[in-house]
Amino acid sequence: MENTHITTLVHSLDDIELAILLCLVADKHCILTTESGGVEKLELEVDVIGTQVFGLLTVIVQCTPDITLDEFVTALLVSEEVPEIGPAEPFVKLRGTTTTDPFTSGRKRIANVVILRDLDKASLQVQTLVLELMRTRQVLTSRSVLEVPERFLVIALIPKTYSLPALFRHLREQFFISHHHSSLPEEEEQQEVVQSDADSLADSLASVVIRKYSPSIPPPQISSFPFNTLGRTYVPHAIVDSIRALVADVSISTEIGRYVLDIVVFLRMHRAVKGGVSTQGTVDFELLVKCLAPLHGLDFVTPALASLAVFKVYSHRIELVQRVEDERSIMWGSSPEAVELYLKQVDVEAVIEDVLARVRAPL
């Protein structure tokens, strides 16, 4: 597929669709957050996007502290007979019904898109099962082994908080990116939009792509591409495969590679970061910058793409120092009162912005 067609496609998608597209291209999973009152609306939106935009089978699992492993596995399954949709087909709900015993009620399989609402409230046993599902792409039960389909995506829907999601660390690390979708009314969002180049970059940080067109002005269309179904852009599987092939050809120069690693080092050594950053985070960081390049019509990585990717990869991974005595400058004579005030004011986004301001981008 030509880069112009991909760019046209990208500018016809919203922020949630772009986040899901990136995860499908990378064959990874994501966390979506929103305001506490907008989780249900976001759940419905993601469900519609999975079926209507990407033509995949979806299930929604409401996680609670009391949900058992058997109940959780049952909720993952859909009927194998449900067809996938295409751009010319009417919209149908691609969510199969589950029964109390999925192993004796016809042919069932794990859905393509598993939407986990309030995963942070699930027990450690359920979270461990989710980690097993994501890493091994199968679930071992007492009766059988359930394999995931070729196109598989786990999306955790969690209310936005000022702290890390209540997921144990290994599970957080398995999620490729995290993205915050604002559930504010459109009137409030429009009041906050300022037409300037600076805010164009800020908007790209929220939508995982640097947009060159105003939201009120649609991008130019090339013949009948992209495909549309019921007012939404339809993304065929072939397009995802084409973008994935382009990602494999993206090059990272020596200067950009050093810039990416400098960001990682500065994050690891930041005074407000507890325990540094993981190797898996670094691997995902490098993969995301390469995935972003074809969406911008490039076959190479730029510093802007790296600064864009770092927010998505590390927002759910960085653990901040909570206790004054754990802040390293205390050992060098810093005032405990000043350190305590600093720790109360800093958050993950402030840490990342501080690192980007300190690391010099290559020319």
C-alpha angles and dihedrals in degrees: 000000000000119000090236090061092050092049090051090050093049094053091052093058128082126229096271092047091050092050091051091046091054091051093049091049092049093039089232139120135249147206119227119196133186140161114301092252095051102056094100092050091048090049092056092045094052091046091054093045093052093053105030102034102033101023095230133140112253137193130189118215119193104210119209133168089254100050111119127220092250092050090049094050091047090054091055095062131093134176115277091219095068108109126223120246131238134199094270096046124092118254114267132173107260096196117113124214118250129214136207091260111035093179096063103036106080131288112329134171139180113276121248094238119037112193110198112195116200093000088163089068094055121104122263090254092057092045089051090052090052090052090051090049092051097045102039097027090225141079123223114215132176090260108031149349115261115207123203119236122259092259105050132161134175116202119189114203111204132166113250115258135169091245135058118286111268092252121123113256100254091053093049090051091054092062111092100209141355124216132187117218114195115228094193116132114270091246092060092045092051091052089056095051114101118185102231138117091247093055090045087064091044090052090052090057088061097045102038092238134075104240121214095188132066115248088241093054115063118222118256114277123229109215107297095335128147102042117233131205122184092341095312131102111251116218111201120210089247091064092053089050091049092052090047089054090051090051090059089058096049112116128211115206122221092253093051092045090054090047091053092049091046089057090051092049093048090049091050092050098041113127093231096049117095118209097358124250129304131249090238089058091054092049091050091046092057091045094050095052088053092048091052094054099072090046087061094044094255135126093198136054123253129197089250091060091050092051089048094050097048092069093052096047102042105032092090096033107053114091114202127219110260103179124062093224090058093058105100098219088069087076089059096053104271117160111261090217092053092046092049091052090049094051091051092055102041124088135174095269090051090052093051092046090050091052093048089051091052099044112077113226117225116255 
